[in-house]
Amino acid sequence: MRKRLTISESPSVSDQAWLNLETAATLELTSEDERHPIEAALSSRGRQGWRASGPGPQTIRLVFDQPQRLRRINLVFNEADTGRTQEFVLRWRSEADPGFREIVRQQWNFSPPQTAREIEDYQVDLASVKVLELVIVPDIGGGNTYASLENLRLA
């Protein structure tokens, strides 16, 4: 028997060819702070990110113009001020299926300044994605906290 060990490496975040979400999808949001619009989280140019206009759970929904095949989802959350436990749910719907399928449900404890940044990078194989939805509960304890998202990228 012949064997060969190969090392499989994912492209780094900066090397990845990311989908241009500003032209590929229509965005539906529950709210946004006018100083921190959703476009700021979809662009690699800045690090301002998106922020909700009020406290409580928020939904960001991308409705793709054409069904997409997604292989990677990269999310970055940043909280430099308030300690809290955040939960997010990432789910998708195909063009042919009216129901959503959950990709991940994740909780994260922000404890600034030691733990102020959450980076989630998922390798997926999702075909014919028509809708991708991110629901953020900024504080599962019910605090008066605003949801935010530094970056969302898809490939």
C-alpha positions in Angstrom: 0.0 0.0 0.0 1.2 3.4 -0.9 0.3 6.4 1.3 0.8 10.1 1.1 0.0 12.5 3.8 -1.3 15.8 2.4 -1.9 19.0 4.3 -5.1 20.7 3.5 -5.2 24.4 4.2 -8.0 26.8 3.8 -7.1 30.1 2.2 -6.5 32.8 4.7 -9.3 35.3 5.3 -7.3 38.0 3.3 -6.6 35.6 0.4 -10.1 34.3 0.0 -12.2 35.4 -3.1 -15.2 36.8 -1.3 -18.7 37.2 -2.8 -19.6 40.9 -3.4 -22.7 41.0 -1.1 -23.5 44.6 -2.0 -24.3 43.5 -5.6 -25.3 39.9 -5.2 -28.2 40.2 -2.6 -30.9 42.4 -1.3 -30.5 43.1 2.4 -33.4 43.0 4.9 -32.7 44.4 8.4 -34.7 44.9 11.5 -32.7 48.1 12.2 -29.5 50.0 11.7 -27.7 53.0 13.2 -27.3 55.5 10.4 -23.6 56.0 11.6 -23.0 52.3 11.3 -24.9 51.0 8.2 -24.8 47.3 7.1 -22.6 48.2 4.2 -19.8 48.9 6.6 -19.9 45.2 7.7 -19.9 43.9 4.2 -16.9 45.8 3.0 -13.3 44.9 3.6 -12.3 48.6 3.3 -13.1 49.6 6.8 -13.6 48.2 10.3 -16.5 50.4 11.4 -19.1 47.6 11.1 -22.9 47.5 11.5 -24.8 48.4 14.6 -28.5 48.2 15.4 -30.4 51.4 16.1 -31.9 50.0 19.3 -31.4 47.2 21.9 -32.6 43.7 21.6 -32.6 40.9 19.1 -31.8 41.8 15.4 -32.1 40.0 12.1 -29.9 40.5 9.0 -31.3 38.7 6.0 -29.5 38.4 2.6 -31.9 37.5 -0.2 -29.7 36.5 -3.2 -30.6 37.6 -6.7 -29.4 34.3 -8.0 -29.0 31.1 -5.9 -25.5 30.8 -4.5 -23.2 28.0 -3.6 -21.6 28.9 -0.3 -18.4 27.2 0.9 -17.2 29.6 3.6 -18.9 32.0 6.0 -16.8 34.4 8.1 -18.3 36.5 10.9 -16.5 38.9 13.2 -18.1 40.5 16.3 -16.4 43.1 18.4 -17.5 44.4 21.9 -14.9 46.6 23.6 -17.2 48.1 26.3 -19.8 45.7 27.8 -19.4 42.3 29.3 -22.3 40.1 28.1 -23.3 36.7 26.6 -24.4 37.0 23.0 -26.1 34.4 21.0 -26.4 34.2 17.2 -28.2 31.8 14.9 -27.1 31.4 11.3 -29.5 29.7 8.9 -30.3 29.3 5.3 -33.0 28.5 2.8 -32.7 27.0 -0.6 -34.6 28.2 -3.7 -36.7 25.0 -3.6 -37.4 24.8 0.1 -39.6 27.2 2.0 -38.2 26.3 5.4 -34.9 27.4 7.0 -32.1 25.1 8.0 -29.9 26.0 10.8 -26.1 26.1 10.2 -25.0 27.1 13.7 -26.3 28.4 17.0 -23.4 29.9 19.0 -23.1 31.7 22.3 -20.1 33.8 23.2 -19.1 35.6 26.4 -17.6 39.0 25.9 -15.4 40.1 28.8 -13.6 43.2 27.6 -10.8 43.9 27.4 -9.5 40.3 27.6 -12.3 38.8 25.4 -13.6 41.5 23.2 -13.5 39.9 19.7 -15.3 36.8 18.4 -14.2 35.4 15.0 -16.3 32.6 13.5 -15.1 30.9 10.3 -17.2 28.1 8.9 -16.4 25.7 6.1 -19.7 24.7 4.5 -21.1 23.2 1.4 -24.5 24.8 0.8 -26.0 24.6 -2.7 -28.7 26.8 -4.2 -28.8 29.2 -1.3 -31.5 31.8 -1.8 -31.7 33.3 1.7 -29.0 33.5 4.4 -30.2 34.8 7.8 -28.3 35.9 10.8 -30.2 36.5 14.1 -28.3 38.2 16.9 -29.4 38.3 20.5 -26.9 40.7 21.9 -27.5 39.8 25.5 -29.2 36.6 26.5 -29.6 38.0 30.0 -31.9 40.7 28.5 -29.6 43.7 29.0 -30.1 47.0 27.2 -27.4 46.1 24.6 -27.2 46.9 20.9 -26.3 44.2 18.4 -23.3 44.8 16.2 -21.4 43.0 13.5 -17.9 44.0 12.5 -17.7 41.9 9.4 -19.7 39.4 7.3 -18.1 37.6 4.4 -19.2 34.7 2.2 -17.4 32.6 -0.4 
